[in-house]
């Protein structure tokens, strides 16, 4: 089947990041499952830092996540407004302020004003963020809701029916255990594995989640086979030819399954609909493929020696309108250990200084960070492209962040990559 020209959004992201080097390859994880887990991580734990009971999870997504759309699935800690609304400010005023902050992309101020809206006004604000696919604003608004309120159930139902795992993942942070169990039973009955994964993650059902992943892995391989894609060991083949770049693009475009074998001879791209079904499969243009792996293709001999390694790779596309000065934008919690790899490829249109890295959970303004890059604007450019860096900090859980140490940052784009070797034990075990 010929590859259709349906990936305009991916092309826009590639165009945005081609100005700096990249060096990533995606894992052999199940794409739908990966999306659900990553967005749940990005949104659930890391992003809702200003909520009274932040979710414990994207990606972005994004908690994917996302998410994610994960990594659009990112936002900063809301500013703390007064404990109660000033009497002089009527609901109409708060509506106007919420709309203004939404248009400006100031997510923290948007969240602060949102909590003073009435239920109908809150519903309208959440619905707009959902319709606009602005998961950052959507997550910020949801973070201000109480657990198990009707708005949570209402938008969870909509996201579930629309197949938007990243938005659904945001809402799980405001679901009690009973409601999560109900959703898990429904998703299991209807065989929606990506939603199952989100609920299992939220409920801490790690063993069930691992079994689900294995089941989905096999299901995905069977699906590939019907389209002429096979896998032998760690290598993919398309119509009998060894694949160099293999891109399986999720319907929500927030995450991708991305594999790179420098010894391959063809580049292949798969696109999917919102329900996760394959829509197109075919050959990728050489320029598009090499934009994904510019650094890897510049060192083919070294990469060939590593081709036998199997990696689980998380790609977090980042599209953030603004990070307020002095704040930390939390992008999720990840289990890392020596031997893993991370890379940051980010640029900001406005701002003088930008940092990205990891910190241990438990503080919103950490003094100690790990594998952090901190760069000032050089002429017209505020950016960094690190390439893959080996993780050297002790094994454990770490929160990923983007930080504006001085004035605010605007127009942040790029991607962050986290790669974990599958031949090393998890969590130092």
C-alpha positions in Angstrom: 0.0 0.0 0.0 1.4 3.4 -1.0 2.3 5.8 1.8 -0.2 8.6 1.9 0.6 12.2 2.4 -1.2 12.4 5.8 1.7 13.2 8.2 1.6 17.0 7.9 1.9 17.4 11.7 4.9 15.1 11.9 6.6 17.0 9.0 6.1 20.3 10.9 7.8 18.8 13.9 10.7 17.5 11.8 11.1 20.9 10.2 11.2 22.5 13.6 14.0 20.3 14.9 16.1 19.8 11.8 18.2 22.7 12.8 20.0 20.7 15.4 21.4 17.2 15.7 19.5 14.2 16.9 20.5 10.7 17.9 17.7 8.4 18.9 16.0 5.1 18.1 12.7 3.8 19.4 12.1 0.7 21.3 10.5 -2.6 20.5 7.7 -1.7 22.9 4.1 -1.9 21.8 3.3 1.6 20.4 -0.2 1.8 21.9 0.9 0.5 25.3 3.9 2.8 25.3 1.7 5.8 24.5 -0.6 5.0 27.4 2.2 4.5 29.9 4.2 7.4 28.9 1.4 9.9 28.8 0.2 8.6 32.2 3.7 9.2 33.5 4.1 12.6 32.0 0.7 13.9 33.1 -0.1 11.9 36.2 2.9 12.5 38.3 5.1 15.2 37.0 2.9 17.9 35.6 0.1 18.6 38.0 2.5 20.0 40.6 0.2 22.7 41.8 -2.8 20.5 42.5 -3.8 19.6 46.0 -3.5 15.9 45.3 -1.2 15.6 42.2 -1.6 12.3 40.2 1.2 9.7 40.6 2.2 8.6 37.2 3.3 11.9 30.4 4.7 11.9 28.7 3.2 13.8 27.1 2.2 12.5 26.9 1.5 12.9 28.9 0.2 11.4 31.6 2.6 9.8 26.8 1.0 12.5 29.5 0.0 14.3 26.9 1.9 13.2 25.8 1.4 12.2 24.2 -0.5 14.7 22.2 2.9 14.2 25.7 4.8 16.1 25.6 2.2 18.9 24.3 1.2 17.3 27.5 3.3 19.5 29.7 2.7 22.6 31.9 4.2 24.4 34.8 3.0 24.6 38.4 0.0 26.9 38.8 0.5 30.1 40.7 -1.2 30.1 44.1 -4.2 32.5 44.0 -6.0 33.7 47.1 -7.7 31.0 49.1 -11.1 32.6 48.2 -12.1 34.8 45.3 -12.2 38.6 46.1 -15.8 39.8 46.4 -15.2 42.5 43.8 -14.5 39.9 41.1 -17.7 38.4 39.7 -17.8 35.1 37.7 -17.9 37.0 34.4 -14.5 38.6 35.3 -13.0 35.3 36.1 -14.3 33.9 32.8 -12.6 36.8 31.0 -9.3 36.3 32.8 -9.4 32.6 32.1 -10.0 33.2 28.4 -7.2 35.8 28.3 -4.6 33.5 30.0 -5.7 30.7 27.7 -5.1 32.8 24.6 -1.7 34.0 26.0 -0.6 30.4 26.7 0.0 31.2 30.3 -1.0 27.9 31.8 -0.1 28.6 35.4 -2.3 31.8 35.4 -5.0 29.9 33.5 -5.2 27.3 36.2 -5.2 29.9 39.0 -8.2 31.7 37.5 -10.0 28.5 36.5 -10.6 27.4 40.1 -12.9 30.4 40.7 -15.2 29.6 37.8 -18.6 28.0 38.3 -19.2 24.4 37.1 -20.7 25.4 33.7 -17.9 27.8 33.1 -15.3 25.2 34.1 -17.0 22.7 31.7 -16.8 25.2 28.9 -13.1 25.9 29.6 -12.2 22.2 29.7 -14.2 21.5 26.6 -12.3 24.2 24.6 -8.9 22.9 25.6 -10.1 19.4 24.7 -11.4 20.5 21.3 -8.3 22.6 20.6 -6.1 19.6 21.6 -4.3 21.8 24.1 -3.5 19.1 26.6 -1.3 21.5 28.7 -4.3 23.7 29.5 -6.6 20.7 29.8 -4.3 19.1 32.4 -3.9 22.4 34.3 -7.7 22.8 34.5 -8.3 19.1 35.6 -5.7 19.6 38.3 -8.0 22.1 40.0 -11.0 19.7 40.2 -11.9 17.6 43.2 -11.7 13.8 43.0 -14.6 12.0 41.2 -16.6 15.1 40.4 -19.1 14.8 37.5 -16.8 16.7 35.2 -14.1 14.0 35.6 -16.6 11.3 34.6 -18.0 13.3 31.7 -14.7 14.1 30.0 -13.3 10.6 30.7 -16.3 9.2 28.8 -15.7 11.5 25.9 -11.9 10.8 25.8 -12.5 7.1 26.0 -15.1 7.1 23.1 -12.7 9.3 21.1 -9.8 7.0 21.7 -7.7 9.8 23.1 -5.6 8.0 25.7 -3.5 11.0 26.6 -6.4 13.2 27.6 -8.0 10.2 29.4 -4.8 9.7 31.3 -4.9 13.2 32.7 -8.3 12.5 34.2 -7.2 9.3 36.0 -5.3 11.5 38.5 -8.7 12.7 39.7 -10.4 9.3 39.9 -10.8 7.3 43.1 -9.8 3.6 43.2 -13.4 2.5 42.8 -13.9 4.5 39.6 -10.5 3.3 38.2 -11.5 -0.3 38.8 -14.8 0.3 36.9 -12.9 1.7 34.0 -10.4 -1.2 34.0 -13.2 -3.7 33.9 -14.8 -1.9 30.9 -11.6 -1.5 29.0 -10.7 -5.1 29.6 -14.2 -6.2 28.4 -13.9 -4.1 25.3 -10.3 -5.1 24.6 -8.9 -1.5 24.6 -5.5 -2.4 25.8 -4.0 1.1 25.8 -6.7 2.2 28.2 -6.2 -0.9 30.3 -2.6 0.0 30.6 -3.4 3.5 31.9 -5.7 2.0 34.6 -3.3 -0.7 35.6 -0.5 1.9 36.0 -2.8 4.1 38.1 -3.8 1.2 40.3 -0.2 -0.2 40.7 -1.0 -3.5 39.0 2.5 -4.0 37.8 2.4 -7.8 37.2 -0.9 -7.5 35.2 0.6 -4.7 33.2 3.7 -6.7 32.3 1.5 -9.6 31.1 -0.6 -7.1 29.1 2.5 -5.8 27.4 3.6 -9.2 26.4 0.2 -10.0 24.9 0.2 -6.7 23.0 3.7 -7.3 21.8 2.6 -10.5 20.1 -0.6 -8.9 18.8 1.4 -6.1 17.2 3.8 -8.6 15.5 0.9 -10.5 14.1 -0.6 -7.3 12.8 2.7 -6.3 11.1 3.0 -9.7 9.4 -0.3 -9.1 7.6 1.2 -6.0 6.1 4.4 -7.6 5.0 6.5 -6.5 8.0 8.3 -9.2 10.0 10.7 -9.2 12.8 13.7 -11.5 13.3 15.5 -11.1 16.5 15.9 -7.3 16.8 15.7 -6.5 13.1 12.6 -5.5 11.1 12.0 -6.6 7.5 9.6 -5.1 5.0 8.7 -7.3 2.0 11.9 -9.2 2.6 14.3 -6.2 2.8 16.1 -5.3 6.0 14.7 -2.0 7.4 17.0 0.8 8.4 14.5 3.3 9.9 11.1 1.9 11.1 8.6 4.5 12.2 5.1 3.4 13.5 3.3 6.7 14.2 0.4 6.7 16.7 -3.0 8.1 15.9 -2.6 11.0 18.4 0.9 11.8 17.0 2.3 12.2 20.5 4.5 9.1 20.5 6.2 6.9 18.0 7.7 3.5 17.8 11.0 4.2 16.2 13.7 1.7 15.3 17.1 2.2 13.7 19.4 -0.4 12.2 22.3 1.2 10.3 22.7 -2.0 8.3 19.2 -1.7 6.8 18.5 -0.8 3.2 14.9 0.6 3.3 13.1 3.1 5.5 9.5 2.4 6.4 6.7 4.5 7.9 3.3 3.3 9.3 0.5 5.7 10.2 -2.5 4.8 12.4 -6.0 6.2 13.1 -7.2 7.3 16.4 -8.4 3.8 17.2 -4.9 2.5 16.6 -5.6 0.6 13.4 -3.0 0.8 10.6 -4.0 3.3 7.9 -1.0 3.4 5.6 2.3 1.7 5.3 5.1 2.3 2.8 8.6 3.7 2.1 9.8 6.9 3.8 11.7 9.6 2.0 15.4 9.4 2.7 15.5 13.0 3.9 12.7 12.5 6.4 14.4 9.3 7.7 17.8 10.9 8.1 16.3 13.9 9.9 15.2 11.5 12.6 18.6 10.0 13.0 21.0 12.7 11.8 23.6 11.9 14.4 23.3 8.1 14.1 23.8 8.2 10.3 26.9 10.3 10.7 28.6 7.4 12.6 27.5 4.2 10.8 30.5 2.1 11.9 30.0 2.8 15.6 26.3 2.2 15.3 26.7 -1.0 13.4 28.7 -2.4 16.4 25.8 -1.5 18.7 23.1 -2.8 16.3 22.7 -6.0 18.4 21.6 -4.0 21.5 17.9 -3.8 22.2 16.6 -0.6 23.6 13.3 0.7 25.0 13.1 4.2 23.8 10.7 7.0 24.8 10.5 10.0 22.5 8.8 13.0 24.1 8.0 15.7 21.5 8.0 19.1 23.3 5.7 22.0 22.2 5.3 24.5 25.1 4.0 28.0 24.7 5.4 29.4 27.9 7.3 28.5 31.1 7.1 31.3 33.7 10.4 32.7 35.0 11.8 30.9 38.0 9.4 27.9 37.6 10.0 24.2 36.8 8.0 22.4 34.1 7.6 18.8 35.2 7.4 16.2 32.4 6.9 13.0 34.3 8.7 10.4 36.5 11.0 7.7 35.0 12.9 4.8 36.4 16.6 5.1 35.3 19.8 3.3 36.0 23.4 3.3 34.9 23.7 2.2 31.2 20.5 4.0 30.1 20.8 7.1 27.9 19.1 10.5 27.7 19.3 13.4 25.2 17.8 16.9 25.0 17.2 18.7 21.7 15.3 21.9 22.6 15.1 25.5 21.4 13.2 28.5 22.7 12.1 31.5 20.7 12.2 33.9 23.7 14.1 33.9 26.9 17.8 34.2 27.9 18.5 31.0 29.8 17.0 27.5 29.7 17.8 24.3 31.6 16.6 20.7 31.3 17.4 17.7 33.4 16.2 15.3 36.2 15.6 15.6 39.9 14.6 13.2 42.6 10.9 13.3 43.6 9.8 15.2 46.6 10.6 18.8 45.9 9.3 21.4 43.5 12.4 23.5 43.5 15.3 21.0 43.8 18.9 22.1 44.7 20.4 18.9 43.4 19.7 17.8 39.8 21.1 15.1 37.5 22.4 15.1 33.9 21.3 18.7 33.6 22.0 21.0 30.6 21.9 24.8 31.3 22.5 27.2 28.4 22.3 30.9 27.7 21.2 32.5 24.5 24.0 32.8 22.0 23.1 35.6 19.6 19.8 34.7 18.0 19.7 31.2 19.4 18.6 29.7 22.7 19.0 26.0 22.2 20.9 22.8 23.0 21.3 19.5 21.3 23.2 17.1 23.5 23.1 13.8 21.6 22.8 10.7 23.7 24.4 10.8 27.2 25.0 7.8 29.3 23.1 7.8 32.6 25.6 7.7 35.5 23.5 8.6 38.6 22.4 5.8 40.9 19.4 3.7 39.9 16.0 5.0 41.0 13.1 7.2 40.0 13.8 10.7 38.7 11.5 13.5 37.5 12.2 15.2 34.2 12.0 18.9 33.9 12.5 22.1 31.8 13.5 25.1 34.0 13.4 28.8 33.4 16.1 30.0 35.8 15.7 33.7 35.0 13.0 35.3 32.9 10.2 33.3 31.3 10.7 31.1 28.2 8.4 31.1 25.2 8.0 28.9 22.1 9.9 25.9 23.4 10.1 23.1 20.8 12.0 19.9 20.2 12.2 16.5 21.8 13.7 14.7 24.8 14.7 11.1 24.4 15.0 8.5 27.2 16.5 5.1 26.2 16.7 2.1 28.5 18.7 -1.0 27.7 16.4 -4.1 27.8 19.3 -6.4 28.7 19.8 -4.7 32.1 17.7 -5.5 35.1 15.0 -3.0 36.2 15.4 -0.8 39.2 18.8 -2.2 40.0 17.4 -5.7 40.7 
